[in-house]
Amino acid sequence: MELRQMEYLVALAEERQFTRAAELTGVSQSGLSAAIRNLEVELGTKLFTRTTRRVEPTEAGLALLPFARSMLSSATEARDAVVQVSRELAGTLRVGAEQCLGLVDVATLLERFHRRYPRVEIAFTQAGSHELLAGVRDGDLDAAFVATADHVGVLPRVVLGEEPVVFLCPPDHPLAARAAVDRAELGGDSFIDFHPSWAIRQLNDDAFAARGVRRRVRFTVNDVHTLLDLVDRGLGVAVVPRHVAAKPQAARLVSVPVAADGAADWVVSMVTTPDRADSPAPHLAELLSDAPAC
């Protein structure tokens, strides 16, 4: 059994669909499917049952899952241990992130960085993407995880992934049973959205304006869970990145795909300052290749 196969197994068991698991592991869907089939042949048993809508681990797959996670964890710890004794790094890493980016688990990434470079002090800031970009440009931050391509300019940028947005509403909403909704249909709704410094707010404002829709944002929040709570209470609807609709707090809500209309998807990136030669940010970027999603 290869380490990469274990990574595919864990991703597929968690996501329950090949498309999303392939996106998270950076492989084609056919490549991931072939790797799982080869693993099943090697072990002589089915690890997943496949339907047209969902993938479920079998008993054998569930039995293998904790060992797969242990193998991945051990490999990560081994690499970190080697780096820790072979590279001495000190100073301060000033880093920021928008809340619940989905495509990268910033907390886990910083934990791993701390294990590798225990002498580096981490100063963390949580804010909207536009505030964070200003911090990087002004030299107040070494790196930031943001969800916008606006105002990045010449800042070094590593794109970590993208995903579509969805319409989020209570189950009794008139559009809850639709296969997809058009932004032009949502002009009569009351919206819950984030502060303008958040990337998704700017994305929504631009997308609705491009469709000629004047939105009514009744509630402005600075926390994902507050947004979900307000939608759950029937106080409005929201358009959010797909991963937000998958959070446990959204279990009673309905997410409906937003029809393609040329609007930008949710894109998550790491941006860094180009000015500081002594910045620890490049060492943080080294960990992105196998950084977990949130």
C-alpha positions as CSV (number, residue, x, y, z in Angstrom):
1,M,0.0,0.0,0.0
2,E,1.4,3.4,-1.0
3,L,1.1,6.6,0.9
4,R,-0.6,8.3,-2.0
5,Q,-3.3,5.6,-2.1
6,M,-3.9,6.3,1.6
7,E,-4.4,10.0,0.9
8,Y,-6.9,9.1,-1.9
9,L,-8.7,6.7,0.4
10,V,-9.1,9.3,3.2
11,A,-10.3,12.0,0.9
12,L,-12.9,9.8,-0.8
13,A,-14.1,8.5,2.6
14,E,-14.6,12.0,3.9
15,E,-16.0,13.6,0.8
16,R,-18.2,10.7,-0.5
17,Q,-17.7,11.8,-4.1
18,F,-14.9,11.3,-6.6
19,T,-15.0,14.9,-8.0
20,R,-14.5,16.6,-4.7
21,A,-11.9,14.1,-3.5
22,A,-9.9,14.5,-6.7
23,E,-10.0,18.3,-6.3
24,L,-8.7,18.1,-2.7
25,T,-5.9,15.7,-3.6
26,G,-4.8,17.4,-6.8
27,V,-5.3,14.4,-9.1
28,S,-7.7,13.8,-12.0
29,Q,-10.9,12.0,-11.2
30,S,-9.9,9.0,-13.4
31,G,-6.5,8.9,-11.7
32,L,-8.1,8.7,-8.2
33,S,-10.6,6.1,-9.4
34,A,-7.8,3.9,-10.8
35,A,-5.8,4.2,-7.7
36,I,-8.7,3.1,-5.5
37,R,-9.4,0.2,-7.9
38,N,-5.8,-0.9,-7.7
39,L,-5.9,-0.8,-3.9
40,E,-9.0,-2.9,-3.9
41,V,-7.4,-5.4,-6.2
42,E,-4.3,-5.5,-4.0
43,L,-6.4,-6.1,-0.8
44,G,-8.8,-8.5,-2.6
45,T,-12.0,-6.7,-1.4
46,K,-14.2,-3.7,-2.2
47,L,-13.4,-0.6,-0.1
48,F,-16.3,1.6,-1.5
49,T,-19.8,1.0,-2.9
50,R,-20.5,3.3,-5.8
51,T,-23.9,4.7,-6.9
52,T,-24.8,7.4,-9.4
53,R,-25.1,10.0,-6.6
54,R,-22.7,9.0,-3.8
55,V,-19.8,6.8,-2.7
56,E,-19.9,5.0,0.7
57,P,-17.1,3.1,2.4
58,T,-17.7,-0.6,2.9
59,E,-16.9,-2.3,6.2
60,A,-13.4,-3.1,4.9
61,G,-13.0,0.6,3.9
62,L,-14.0,1.8,7.3
63,A,-11.6,-0.7,8.9
64,L,-8.7,0.5,6.8
65,L,-9.5,4.2,7.3
66,P,-7.8,4.7,10.8
67,F,-4.7,3.0,9.6
68,A,-4.6,5.2,6.5
69,R,-4.9,8.3,8.6
70,S,-2.2,7.0,10.9
71,M,0.2,6.4,7.9
72,L,-0.4,10.0,6.6
73,S,0.1,11.5,10.1
74,S,3.3,9.5,10.6
75,A,4.7,10.6,7.2
76,T,4.0,14.2,8.0
77,E,5.6,14.0,11.4
78,A,8.6,12.3,10.0
79,R,9.2,15.0,7.4
80,D,8.7,17.7,10.1
81,A,11.1,16.1,12.4
82,V,13.8,16.0,9.8
83,V,13.3,19.6,8.9
84,Q,13.3,20.7,12.5
85,V,16.8,19.3,13.2
86,S,18.2,20.3,9.8
87,R,17.0,23.9,9.5
88,E,17.2,26.5,12.2
89,L,14.7,29.3,11.7
90,A,13.8,32.1,14.1
91,G,11.9,35.4,14.0
92,T,8.2,36.2,13.7
93,L,5.7,35.0,11.1
94,R,2.9,37.6,10.8
95,V,0.0,35.8,9.0
96,G,-3.7,36.4,8.5
97,A,-6.7,34.5,7.2
98,E,-10.3,35.0,6.4
99,Q,-12.6,32.7,8.5
100,C,-13.7,29.3,7.1
101,L,-11.9,29.4,3.8
102,G,-12.7,25.7,3.3
103,L,-10.0,24.9,0.7
104,V,-7.2,25.1,3.3
105,D,-7.2,24.4,7.0
106,V,-5.2,27.3,8.2
107,A,-5.1,26.2,11.9
108,T,-3.7,22.8,11.0
109,L,-1.2,24.4,8.6
110,L,0.1,26.8,11.4
111,E,0.2,23.9,13.9
112,R,2.5,22.0,11.5
113,F,4.6,25.1,10.8
114,H,5.0,25.5,14.6
115,R,6.2,21.9,15.0
116,R,8.8,22.4,12.2
117,Y,10.0,25.8,13.4
118,P,9.4,26.1,17.1
119,R,11.6,29.1,17.4
120,V,9.4,31.2,15.1
121,E,6.8,33.2,16.9
122,I,3.5,33.2,15.1
123,A,1.3,36.4,15.1
124,F,-2.1,35.6,13.7
125,T,-4.9,37.9,12.5
126,Q,-8.4,37.0,11.4
127,A,-10.1,39.5,9.1
128,G,-11.8,40.0,5.8
129,S,-9.7,39.4,2.6
130,H,-9.5,43.0,1.6
131,E,-8.2,44.1,5.0
132,L,-5.7,41.3,4.9
133,L,-4.4,42.3,1.5
134,A,-4.0,45.8,2.7
135,G,-1.9,44.4,5.6
136,V,0.4,42.5,3.2
137,R,0.8,45.5,0.9
138,D,1.6,47.8,3.9
139,G,4.1,45.3,5.3
140,D,2.1,44.6,8.5
141,L,1.7,40.9,7.4
142,D,4.1,38.5,5.9
143,A,1.4,36.3,4.4
144,A,-2.4,36.1,4.2
145,F,-4.9,33.5,3.1
146,V,-7.6,35.3,1.1
147,A,-10.5,34.6,-1.2
148,T,-10.2,37.3,-3.8
149,A,-8.1,38.1,-6.8
150,D,-9.1,41.8,-6.6
151,H,-6.4,44.3,-5.5
152,V,-3.7,41.6,-5.4
153,G,-1.6,43.6,-7.9
154,V,2.0,42.4,-8.0
155,L,1.9,40.5,-4.7
156,P,3.2,37.0,-5.0
157,R,0.2,34.7,-5.0
158,V,-0.3,30.9,-4.9
159,V,-3.8,29.8,-5.9
160,L,-5.0,26.9,-3.6
161,G,-8.2,26.1,-5.3
162,E,-11.7,27.3,-6.3
163,E,-15.3,26.2,-5.9
164,P,-18.7,27.6,-6.9
165,V,-21.2,29.5,-4.8
166,V,-24.6,28.1,-3.8
167,F,-27.9,29.7,-2.8
168,L,-28.7,28.9,0.9
169,C,-32.3,29.0,2.2
170,P,-34.7,27.4,4.7
171,P,-36.5,24.3,3.3
172,D,-39.8,26.1,3.0
173,H,-38.4,28.7,0.6
174,P,-40.2,28.8,-2.8
175,L,-36.9,28.0,-4.6
176,A,-35.7,25.3,-2.3
177,A,-36.8,22.4,-4.6
178,R,-35.2,23.9,-7.7
179,A,-32.2,22.2,-9.5
180,A,-30.6,25.6,-9.9
181,V,-31.5,29.3,-9.3
182,D,-30.6,32.3,-11.4
183,R,-29.5,35.5,-9.5
184,A,-32.2,37.4,-11.4
185,E,-34.8,35.4,-9.5
186,L,-33.6,36.6,-6.1
187,G,-34.3,40.3,-6.2
188,G,-37.3,40.0,-3.9
189,D,-35.4,38.2,-1.1
190,S,-33.9,39.6,2.0
191,F,-30.2,38.7,2.2
192,I,-27.8,37.9,5.0
193,D,-24.2,38.7,3.9
194,F,-20.8,39.5,5.3
195,H,-19.1,42.8,5.9
196,P,-17.8,44.5,2.7
197,S,-14.2,43.6,3.7
198,W,-15.1,39.9,3.1
199,A,-14.3,38.5,-0.3
200,I,-17.7,36.8,-0.7
201,R,-19.6,40.1,-0.2
202,Q,-17.7,41.8,-3.0
203,L,-18.2,38.7,-5.2
204,N,-21.9,38.8,-4.5
205,D,-22.3,42.5,-5.0
206,D,-20.5,42.4,-8.3
207,A,-22.4,39.3,-9.6
208,F,-25.9,40.6,-8.7
209,A,-25.1,44.1,-10.1
210,A,-23.9,42.4,-13.4
211,R,-27.4,40.8,-13.6
212,G,-29.1,44.0,-12.9
213,V,-30.4,42.8,-9.5
214,R,-30.7,45.3,-6.6
215,R,-30.2,43.1,-3.5
216,R,-31.6,44.0,-0.1
217,V,-28.9,43.0,2.5
218,R,-30.8,43.2,5.8
219,F,-28.2,41.6,8.0
220,T,-24.4,42.2,7.8
221,V,-22.3,39.8,9.8
222,N,-18.6,39.0,10.5
223,D,-19.0,35.3,11.4
224,V,-20.0,32.3,9.3
225,H,-21.9,30.6,12.1
226,T,-23.9,33.8,12.8
227,L,-24.9,33.9,9.1
228,L,-26.0,30.2,9.2
229,D,-28.0,30.8,12.4
230,L,-29.9,33.8,10.9
231,V,-30.7,31.9,7.7
232,D,-31.9,28.9,9.9
233,R,-34.2,31.2,11.8
234,G,-35.9,32.3,8.5
235,L,-34.5,35.9,8.7
236,G,-33.1,35.8,5.2
237,V,-31.2,33.9,2.5
238,A,-27.6,33.9,1.5
239,V,-25.2,33.1,-1.4
240,V,-22.1,31.4,0.0
241,P,-19.2,29.2,-1.1
242,R,-20.2,25.6,-1.4
243,H,-18.2,24.4,1.6
244,V,-20.1,26.7,4.0
245,A,-23.4,25.0,3.1
246,A,-21.8,21.7,4.1
247,K,-21.1,22.8,7.6
248,P,-23.0,20.9,10.4
249,Q,-24.7,24.2,11.4
250,A,-26.3,24.2,7.9
251,A,-27.8,20.7,8.3
252,R,-31.4,21.9,8.3
253,L,-30.9,24.3,5.4
254,V,-31.2,23.7,1.6
255,S,-28.4,24.6,-0.8
256,V,-29.2,25.1,-4.4
257,P,-26.6,25.6,-7.2
258,V,-26.4,29.1,-8.7
259,A,-26.8,29.0,-12.4
260,A,-23.6,29.8,-14.4
261,D,-23.7,33.4,-15.6
262,G,-20.1,34.3,-16.0
263,A,-19.6,35.4,-12.4
264,A,-16.4,34.5,-10.7
265,D,-16.1,31.4,-8.5
266,W,-14.7,31.4,-5.0
267,V,-10.9,31.3,-5.3
268,V,-8.6,30.9,-2.3
269,S,-5.0,32.0,-2.4
270,M,-2.0,32.6,-0.3
271,V,-0.4,36.0,-0.9
272,T,2.9,37.1,0.5
273,T,5.0,40.3,0.7
274,P,7.8,40.5,-1.8
275,D,9.9,42.9,0.3
276,R,11.3,41.0,3.3
277,A,14.2,38.7,2.5
278,D,14.2,37.4,6.1
279,S,10.4,36.6,6.1
280,P,9.4,33.0,7.2
281,A,6.5,33.1,4.7
282,P,8.4,31.0,2.1
283,H,8.8,28.2,4.7
284,L,5.0,28.3,5.3
285,A,4.4,28.1,1.6
286,E,6.5,24.9,1.5
287,L,3.8,23.2,3.5
288,L,1.0,24.0,1.0
289,S,1.6,21.0,-1.3
290,D,-0.1,18.6,1.1
291,A,-2.0,21.1,3.3
292,P,-5.4,19.7,4.3
293,A,-8.7,21.3,3.5
294,C,-10.9,22.5,6.3
